[in-house]
């Protein structure tokens, strides 16, 4: 299926949309996007995962990197994850360190 990533940055918020299959081959693209938005120090990072079909452990490692890179002062939203991606987030316990939502609604 491939992988696609898009980044939008606003005043105090960065949004990264992921689609396709996030595996070890494309995880560096995701990490690069995280590093780019972290430089601008947004108050919120929103990860749109409605169209993400698969996430390997390499993708989970980048999510953990994102949580660490952004710091505790940044709210991290994981929006629209489902199926195997959602199961991975829950089995790893990562969902405890983010706002896990079906649709984006800042808290």
C-alpha positions in Angstrom: 0.0 0.0 0.0 2.8 2.5 0.6 3.1 5.3 3.1 2.3 9.0 3.0 2.9 11.7 5.5 1.8 15.4 5.5 2.6 18.1 8.0 0.7 21.3 8.7 1.9 23.8 11.3 -0.2 26.5 12.9 0.3 29.1 15.6 0.6 26.7 18.5 -0.2 23.4 16.9 1.4 21.0 14.5 -0.6 18.3 12.7 0.9 15.2 11.1 -1.3 13.0 8.9 -0.2 9.4 8.4 -1.6 7.0 5.9 -0.8 3.6 4.5 1.8 1.3 6.2 4.3 2.7 8.8 7.1 0.1 8.8 10.9 0.2 9.4 11.6 1.4 5.8 9.5 4.6 6.2 9.8 5.2 10.0 12.8 7.6 9.3 10.4 9.9 7.3 8.1 10.1 10.3 11.0 10.8 12.7 12.2 13.6 10.4 8.7 15.1 10.5 8.7 15.0 14.3 12.1 16.6 14.5 11.0 19.4 12.1 7.9 20.3 14.1 9.6 20.0 17.4 11.9 22.9 16.4 9.0 25.2 16.4 7.9 24.1 19.9 4.1 23.7 19.4 1.8 23.5 22.4 0.0 20.5 20.7 1.0 17.8 18.3 -1.9 16.1 16.5 -1.3 12.8 14.8 -4.1 12.0 12.4 -4.2 8.2 11.9 -7.5 7.6 10.3 -5.9 6.2 7.1 -3.0 4.4 8.8 -3.5 0.7 8.1 -0.5 -0.8 9.8 2.2 0.3 12.2 5.3 -1.8 12.9 7.3 -1.6 16.1 9.6 1.0 14.3 6.5 3.3 14.1 5.8 2.8 17.7 9.4 3.7 18.5 9.0 7.0 16.6 5.8 7.7 18.6 7.8 7.2 21.8 10.5 9.4 20.4 7.9 12.1 19.6 6.6 12.0 23.2 10.1 12.4 24.5 11.2 15.0 22.0 8.1 17.2 22.5 8.4 17.1 26.3 5.8 17.0 29.0 4.6 20.5 28.2 3.2 19.5 24.8 -0.1 17.8 24.5 0.0 14.9 22.1 -3.2 13.8 20.4 -3.5 10.5 18.5 -6.6 10.7 16.4 -8.5 8.1 14.5 -6.3 5.1 15.1 -8.2 1.8 14.6 -7.7 -1.9 14.1 -4.2 -3.2 14.5 -2.7 0.3 15.0 -5.0 0.9 17.9 -4.3 -2.5 19.3 -0.5 -1.8 19.2 -1.0 1.5 21.0 -3.0 -0.1 23.7 -0.9 -3.3 24.2 2.2 -1.1 24.5 0.6 1.2 27.0 1.4 4.2 24.9 -2.2 5.3 25.0 -1.6 6.3 28.6 0.8 9.1 27.6 -1.4 10.8 24.9 -4.9 11.9 24.3 -6.4 9.0 22.3 -9.4 10.2 20.3 -11.7 9.2 17.5 -12.1 12.7 16.3 -9.9 15.7 17.2 -11.2 17.7 20.1 -8.5 19.6 22.1 -8.8 19.2 25.8 
